Amino acid sequence: MIRSELLQALAKDNPELRTEDVERALDTFFEEIAQRLTDGGRVELRGFGAFSTRHRESRKGRNPRTGESVNVPEKRVPYFKPGKEMRARLNVS
């Protein structure tokens, strides 16, 4: 599902809201998650999962085009851990 499909689904489920209101709510939702992760925090959505960041140390990498060795700086990367209910829905026997 892409962002526009999510907007359409939310607008369909909430006909009392204007399209602009649905867009603003979705933008706020994503912005708050991004800001919390930027600040080093964690976002937990019960039944869905938790977003956090993980630290990656600097390392030696390789340019696949030239084979040349390059330094890859340390960085933080986003991480998602699905919740118990999400895992159960994905692994229905």
Rosetta silent file (secondary structure, phi, psi, omega in degrees, C-alpha in Angstrom):
SEQUENCE: MIRSELLQALAKDNPELRTEDVERALDTFFEEIAQRLTDGGRVELRGFGAFSTRHRESRKGRNPRTGESVNVPEKRVPYFKPGKEMRARLNVS
SCORE:     score description
SCORE:     0.000 S_00000001
   1 L     0.000  134.062  176.613    0.000    0.000    0.000 S_00000001
   2 L  -103.255  169.811 -174.026    1.305    3.428   -0.885 S_00000001
   3 H   -54.807  -44.623 -178.039    0.516    6.750    0.797 S_00000001
   4 H   -64.179  -34.654  177.357   -2.205    7.738   -1.693 S_00000001
   5 H   -69.112  -37.813  177.020   -3.986    4.398   -1.197 S_00000001
   6 H   -64.902  -42.709  177.012   -3.860    4.874    2.559 S_00000001
   7 H   -59.571  -43.466  179.111   -5.330    8.369    2.185 S_00000001
   8 H   -63.241  -42.308  179.826   -8.152    6.983    0.038 S_00000001
   9 H   -64.736  -42.472  178.333   -8.906    4.220    2.544 S_00000001
  10 H   -65.396  -40.789  179.074   -8.982    6.683    5.457 S_00000001
  11 H   -65.695  -38.401  179.175  -11.206    9.093    3.519 S_00000001
  12 H   -66.074  -40.804 -179.144  -13.570    6.251    2.608 S_00000001
  13 H   -76.403  -15.558 -178.826  -13.808    5.072    6.238 S_00000001
  14 L  -130.792   68.442 -175.773  -14.336    8.653    7.481 S_00000001
  15 L   -64.307  -17.094  179.841  -16.715   10.361    5.035 S_00000001
  16 L   -75.713  -14.189  179.271  -17.453   13.113    7.568 S_00000001
  17 L   -95.668  144.261  174.773  -13.867   14.398    7.193 S_00000001
  18 L   -75.040  157.014  179.559  -12.678   16.543    4.311 S_00000001
  19 H   -57.204  -40.435  179.868   -9.799   15.216    2.207 S_00000001
  20 H   -62.442  -36.969  179.565   -7.554   18.010    3.515 S_00000001
  21 H   -67.913  -39.927  178.453   -8.285   16.965    7.107 S_00000001
  22 H   -64.882  -43.536  179.217   -7.391   13.338    6.372 S_00000001
  23 H   -62.774  -43.187 -179.085   -4.151   14.435    4.689 S_00000001
  24 H   -64.853  -40.058  178.702   -3.248   16.721    7.592 S_00000001
  25 H   -64.728  -43.027 -179.792   -3.906   13.943   10.138 S_00000001
  26 H   -66.702  -42.288  177.109   -1.765   11.468    8.190 S_00000001
  27 H   -60.010  -43.112  179.361    1.038   14.025    7.753 S_00000001
  28 H   -63.518  -43.333  179.354    0.964   14.754   11.488 S_00000001
  29 H   -57.377  -52.201 -178.899    1.045   11.040   12.315 S_00000001
  30 H   -66.929  -38.493  179.965    4.107   10.383   10.157 S_00000001
  31 H   -64.908  -40.396  179.004    5.850   13.587   11.232 S_00000001
  32 H   -64.910  -40.978  176.892    5.427   12.737   14.920 S_00000001
  33 H   -62.412  -48.480 -179.034    6.903    9.255   14.401 S_00000001
  34 H   -61.051  -42.973 -178.811    9.830   10.682   12.429 S_00000001
  35 H   -65.834  -40.857  179.144   10.475   13.418   15.002 S_00000001
  36 H   -62.520  -42.271  178.917   10.404   10.979   17.924 S_00000001
  37 H   -67.739  -37.507  177.305   12.916    8.714   16.164 S_00000001
  38 H   -61.569  -37.359  179.990   15.097   11.719   15.286 S_00000001
  39 L   -78.903    1.536  178.600   15.143   12.658   18.973 S_00000001
  40 L    88.476    9.724 -178.120   16.339    9.139   19.830 S_00000001
  41 L   -88.313 -167.318 -176.641   12.974    7.974   21.149 S_00000001
  42 L  -136.253  144.799  178.454   10.763    5.001   20.447 S_00000001
  43 E  -122.963  122.079 -179.627    7.205    4.779   19.092 S_00000001
  44 E  -116.639  125.606  175.644    5.008    1.864   20.117 S_00000001
  45 E  -112.622  104.408 -175.479    1.652    1.148   18.491 S_00000001
  46 L   -52.720  133.158  179.529   -0.044   -1.547   20.563 S_00000001
  47 L    83.523  -13.408 -179.043   -1.023   -4.572   18.506 S_00000001
  48 L  -110.570  -60.414  179.413    1.032   -3.348   15.543 S_00000001
  49 E   161.644 -171.353 -177.469    4.652   -2.942   16.586 S_00000001
  50 E  -130.961  136.168  174.907    7.389   -0.590   17.709 S_00000001
  51 E  -102.087  137.329  175.739    9.629    1.774   15.779 S_00000001
  52 E  -152.752 -175.909  175.811   13.076    2.604   17.117 S_00000001
  53 E  -122.335  154.444  175.857   16.576    3.279   15.845 S_00000001
  54 E  -125.179  146.906 -179.331   19.706    1.196   15.990 S_00000001
  55 E   -91.546  131.793  174.795   23.293    2.382   15.949 S_00000001
  56 E  -112.911  127.776  178.923   25.621    1.045   13.263 S_00000001
  57 L   -69.629  158.421  174.628   29.367    1.360   13.806 S_00000001
  58 L   -67.680  153.922 -177.060   31.612    2.727   11.080 S_00000001
  59 E  -156.365  169.683  174.205   33.096    0.054    8.840 S_00000001
  60 E   -89.688  128.192  177.222   35.050   -0.617    5.686 S_00000001
  61 E  -117.229 -175.268 -179.761   32.842   -1.092    2.662 S_00000001
  62 E  -137.878  132.721  175.192   33.459   -1.752   -1.005 S_00000001
  63 L   -73.519  116.551 -175.229   32.320    0.172   -4.055 S_00000001
  64 L   -67.088  -23.490 -178.915   30.615   -2.534   -6.149 S_00000001
  65 L   -77.081  -42.657 -175.001   31.352   -0.722   -9.401 S_00000001
  66 L  -107.303  -18.112 -176.102   35.097   -0.237   -8.923 S_00000001
  67 L    80.939   -0.280 -178.581   35.930   -2.681   -6.141 S_00000001
  68 L   -69.907  141.780  177.502   37.610    0.189   -4.296 S_00000001
  69 E   -77.124  134.474  179.312   37.570    0.135   -0.478 S_00000001
  70 E  -132.409  152.424  175.783   35.554    2.973    1.099 S_00000001
  71 E   -87.669  128.092  175.706   34.875    4.094    4.652 S_00000001
  72 E  -104.052  118.133 -176.417   31.224    3.886    5.677 S_00000001
  73 L   -69.664  160.880  175.636   30.574    6.300    8.583 S_00000001
  74 L   -66.318  153.355 -178.109   28.664    5.332   11.720 S_00000001
  75 E  -161.184  165.675  172.243   24.957    6.032   11.571 S_00000001
  76 E  -103.979  138.614  179.938   21.556    5.421   13.110 S_00000001
  77 E  -125.522  146.776  178.345   19.075    3.375   11.110 S_00000001
  78 E   -70.143  148.328 -179.146   15.325    2.919   11.620 S_00000001
  79 E  -139.055  138.291  177.877   14.172   -0.419   13.019 S_00000001
  80 E  -123.115  129.684  176.075   10.695   -1.928   13.247 S_00000001
  81 E  -117.575  115.098 -179.370    9.757   -4.775   15.554 S_00000001
  82 E   -65.918  147.376  178.408    6.292   -6.223   14.904 S_00000001
  83 L   -78.102  170.145 -178.291    4.022   -6.720   17.903 S_00000001
  84 H   -58.577  -44.628 -179.372    2.676  -10.042   19.114 S_00000001
  85 H   -65.669  -37.968  178.483   -0.731   -9.545   17.470 S_00000001
  86 H   -65.080  -44.764  178.747    0.870   -8.598   14.132 S_00000001
  87 H   -61.668  -39.361  179.757    3.087  -11.688   14.167 S_00000001
  88 H   -64.379  -40.057  178.856    0.048  -13.853   14.969 S_00000001
  89 H   -67.365  -33.951 -179.124   -1.893  -12.402   12.003 S_00000001
  90 H   -77.335  -24.170 -174.470    1.028  -13.000    9.663 S_00000001
  91 L  -115.680   44.356  178.495    1.600  -16.588   10.792 S_00000001
  92 L   -70.472  130.229 -178.909   -1.920  -18.031   10.749 S_00000001
  93 L   -89.237    0.000    0.000   -1.726  -21.797   10.375 S_00000001
